[in-house]
């Protein structure tokens, strides 16, 4: 979330609604606008949880100084002296280079500049390599997960290894057929199909980061903690 042109209105609306976790990345070019919104909100920094990501591109993974520069630029753009969670945005084939980047991020955890570090879009082999060879275990593995592509295998693997799975795009690419099935379930709980998806993910231990430009839908995205899904409904959802 965040307008790369600098308009903070939607971010401030989300903050007013109650959003506290904001997902950014160097590649998204939205760190500066999130940093601006944090200042304009007039709320204390510790009221928010900010995630950013460094690209898995050669310009970074081939040069430790470039990794350091990327972290420092993120801090500057976000106008903060620490980032709650910092991820390697994408994996690549050279595991040793990936570990080298990881060790730079570990050094920022030691300083307290990065509170936690993790990965994004990593498969089992890549995640296992960092767990086995890194000093600090990845806190999070952010992966695509939604109806039609739940990504159960890597999500379950992450959970088994005490790495928190986080779903990006949790409400994207939902087919009409899936919406029909989800709406039938939603009626039982007086919720929307989107709320059913978010609740399903939460109940199976997945952090969700939905986004919306609409205030009503932002409110709905937060209104998912006052009910629990029946087992038979979870079975149906898992098949979508």
BELMO-V574839 format. One record per pair of residues at least 24 apart in sequence whose ideal C-beta (glycine too) atoms are under 10 Angstrom apart, sorted by sequence separation. I is the first residue (numbers start at 1). GAP is how many residues later the second one is. If there is no record, write none. Layout:
{{I	GAP} {I	GAP}}
This chain:
{{4	24} {5	24} {6	24} {12	24} {13	24} {28	24} {50	24} {98	24} {115	24} {116	24} {118	24} {119	24} {120	24} {137	24} {138	24} {139	24} {140	24} {141	24} {142	24} {143	24} {144	24} {145	24} {146	24} {147	24} {148	24} {149	24} {170	24} {171	24} {198	24} {199	24} {200	24} {4	25} {8	25} {11	25} {12	25} {15	25} {16	25} {27	25} {28	25} {52	25} {83	25} {110	25} {137	25} {138	25} {139	25} {140	25} {141	25} {142	25} {143	25} {144	25} {145	25} {146	25} {147	25} {148	25} {192	25} {195	25} {198	25} {199	25} {203	25} {204	25} {2	26} {3	26} {4	26} {6	26} {7	26} {8	26} {11	26} {12	26} {15	26} {22	26} {23	26} {24	26} {25	26} {26	26} {27	26} {52	26} {82	26} {109	26} {110	26} {137	26} {138	26} {140	26} {142	26} {143	26} {144	26} {146	26} {147	26} {148	26} {171	26} {194	26} {195	26} {198	26} {199	26} {202	26} {203	26} {1	27} {2	27} {3	27} {4	27} {6	27} {8	27} {10	27} {11	27} {15	27} {20	27} {21	27} {22	27} {23	27} {24	27} {25	27} {26	27} {27	27} {61	27} {86	27} {102	27} {109	27} {127	27} {139	27} {146	27} {147	27} {148	27} {170	27} {171	27} {194	27} {195	27} {197	27} {198	27} {199	27} {202	27} {2	28} {4	28} {5	28} {8	28} {9	28} {12	28} {15	28} {20	28} {21	28} {22	28} {23	28} {24	28} {25	28} {26	28} {27	28} {50	28} {52	28} {60	28} {86	28} {91	28} {98	28} {102	28} {106	28} {107	28} {123	28} {126	28} {144	28} {146	28} {147	28} {170	28} {192	28} {195	28} {196	28} {199	28} {1	29} {2	29} {4	29} {7	29} {8	29} {11	29} {12	29} {19	29} {20	29} {21	29} {22	29} {23	29} {24	29} {25	29} {26	29} {27	29} {60	29} {61	29} {82	29} {85	29} {86	29} {87	29} {88	29} {90	29} {91	29} {101	29} {105	29} {106	29} {124	29} {128	29} {144	29} {148	29} {191	29} {192	29} {195	29} {199	29} {200	29} {2	30} {3	30} {6	30} {7	30} {8	30} {11	30} {12	30} {19	30} {20	30} {21	30} {22	30} {23	30} {25	30} {27	30} {50	30} {61	30} {82	30} {83	30} {84	30} {85	30} {86	30} {87	30} {88	30} {89	30} {90	30} {91	30} {95	30} {99	30} {103	30} {106	30} {109	30} {121	30} {123	30} {124	30} {127	30} {131	30} {147	30} {148	30} {167	30} {170	30} {194	30} {199	30} {204	30} {2	31} {6	31} {8	31} {9	31} {26	31} {52	31} {56	31} {61	31} {70	31} {81	31} {82	31} {83	31} {84	31} {85	31} {86	31} {87	31} {88	31} {89	31} {90	31} {91	31} {95	31} {98	31} {99	31} {102	31} {103	31} {105	31} {123	31} {127	31} {131	31} {147	31} {167	31} {170	31} {192	31} {196	31} {203	31} {1	32} {2	32} {8	32} {15	32} {48	32} {50	32} {51	32} {52	32} {53	32} {54	32} {56	32} {57	32} {62	32} {81	32} {82	32} {83	32} {84	32} {85	32} {86	32} {87	32} {88	32} {89	32} {90	32} {91	32} {98	32} {102	32} {103	32} {122	32} {124	32} {131	32} {146	32} {147	32} {170	32} {191	32} {192	32} {195	32} {1	33} {2	33} {8	33} {15	33} {45	33} {50	33} {51	33} {52	33} {53	33} {54	33} {55	33} {56	33} {57	33} {61	33} {67	33} {71	33} {75	33} {80	33} {82	33} {83	33} {85	33} {87	33} {88	33} {93	33} {95	33} {96	33} {99	33} {102	33} {103	33} {105	33} {121	33} {124	33} {128	33} {130	33} {191	33} {196	33} {200	33} {204	33} {2	34} {3	34} {26	34} {45	34} {49	34} {50	34} {51	34} {52	34} {53	34} {54	34} {55	34} {56	34} {58	34} {63	34} {67	34} {70	34} {71	34} {83	34} {87	34} {88	34} {91	34} {92	34} {95	34} {99	34} {102	34} {123	34} {124	34} {127	34} {147	34} {167	34} {199	34} {200	34} {203	34} {204	34} {2	35} {45	35} {49	35} {50	35} {51	35} {52	35} {53	35} {54	35} {55	35} {56	35} {57	35} {61	35} {62	35} {66	35} {67	35} {70	35} {87	35} {91	35} {95	35} {98	35} {99	35} {122	35} {147	35} {166	35} {167	35} {189	35} {191	35} {199	35} {1	36} {45	36} {46	36} {48	36} {49	36} {50	36} {51	36} {53	36} {54	36} {56	36} {58	36} {61	36} {64	36} {67	36} {68	36} {71	36} {72	36} {91	36} {98	36} {102	36} {122	36} {124	36} {127	36} {165	36} {170	36} {191	36} {200	36} {201	36} {45	37} {52	37} {53	37} {60	37} {61	37} {63	37} {64	37} {67	37} {68	37} {71	37} {96	37} {124	37} {170	37} {171	37} {189	37} {190	37} {196	37} {200	37} {46	38} {61	38} {62	38} {63	38} {66	38} {67	38} {75	38} {88	38} {91	38} {95	38} {170	38} {172	38} {189	38} {191	38} {196	38} {199	38} {200	38} {35	39} {45	39} {58	39} {61	39} {62	39} {64	39} {65	39} {68	39} {74	39} {75	39} {91	39} {119	39} {165	39} {167	39} {168	39} {169	39} {170	39} {171	39} {172	39} {188	39} {189	39} {35	40} {38	40} {39	40} {61	40} {64	40} {67	40} {68	40} {74	40} {118	40} {165	40} {166	40} {167	40} {168	40} {169	40} {170	40} {171	40} {189	40} {196	40} {197	40} {200	40} {35	41} {36	41} {38	41} {39	41} {56	41} {60	41} {61	41} {63	41} {67	41} {72	41} {122	41} {164	41} {165	41} {166	41} {167	41} {168	41} {169	41} {170	41} {171	41} {188	41} {189	41} {196	41} {31	42} {35	42} {36	42} {37	42} {38	42} {56	42} {71	42} {88	42} {164	42} {165	42} {166	42} {167	42} {168	42} {169	42} {188	42} {31	43} {34	43} {35	43} {36	43} {61	43} {64	43} {71	43} {164	43} {166	43} {167	43} {168	43} {197	43} {26	44} {31	44} {32	44} {33	44} {34	44} {35	44} {60	44} {119	44} {185	44} {189	44} {193	44} {196	44} {26	45} {31	45} {32	45} {33	45} {34	45} {35	45} {56	45} {118	45} {159	45} {185	45} {188	45} {31	46} {32	46} {34	46} {118	46} {120	46} {147	46} {155	46} {159	46} {171	46} {26	47} {30	47} {31	47} {32	47} {54	47} {121	47} {158	47} {159	47} {185	47} {186	47} {193	47} {26	48} {29	48} {30	48} {31	48} {116	48} {118	48} {120	48} {156	48} {158	48} {185	48} {25	49} {31	49} {147	49} {155	49} {156	49} {184	49} {185	49} {24	50} {54	50} {88	50} {147	50} {150	50} {155	50} {171	50} {26	51} {54	51} {87	51} {146	51} {150	51} {155	51} {170	51} {182	51} {185	51} {31	52} {87	52} {145	52} {152	52} {184	52} {185	52} {24	53} {86	53} {87	53} {89	53} {147	53} {24	54} {85	54} {86	54} {87	54} {88	54} {150	54} {182	54} {84	55} {85	55} {87	55} {146	55} {151	55} {181	55} {182	55} {185	55} {22	56} {145	56} {150	56} {181	56} {85	57} {181	58} {182	58} {24	59} {145	59} {178	59} {181	59} {180	60} {25	61} {28	61} {145	61} {178	61} {179	61} {22	62} {23	62} {25	62} {27	62} {52	62} {146	62} {178	62} {21	63} {26	63} {27	63} {54	63} {56	63} {143	63} {145	63} {177	63} {21	64} {23	64} {25	64} {56	64} {50	65} {51	65} {53	65} {56	65} {142	65} {175	65} {49	66} {53	66} {54	66} {56	66} {174	66} {49	67} {51	67} {53	67} {140	67} {142	67} {53	68} {51	69} {85	79} {87	79} {85	81} {152	86} {150	87} {150	88} {51	89} {53	89} {150	89} {147	90} {150	90} {51	91} {147	91} {147	92} {148	92} {147	93} {146	94} {25	95} {23	97} {51	115} {23	119} {23	143} {21	145} {23	145} {51	156} {51	158} {21	186} {23	186} {21	187} {22	187} {21	188} {23	188} {22	189} {19	190} {19	191} {19	192} {19	193} {17	195} {14	197} {14	198} {17	198} {13	199} {14	199} {16	199} {17	199} {19	199} {13	200} {17	200} {18	200} {19	200} {10	201} {13	201} {14	201} {17	201} {18	201} {10	202} {13	202} {16	202} {17	202} {19	202} {20	202} {10	203} {15	203} {17	203} {18	203} {19	203} {9	204} {10	204} {14	204} {17	204} {18	204} {10	205} {13	205} {14	205} {17	205} {18	205} {14	207} {1	208} {10	208} {14	208} {1	209} {2	209} {1	210} {3	210} {1	211} {1	212} {1	217}}
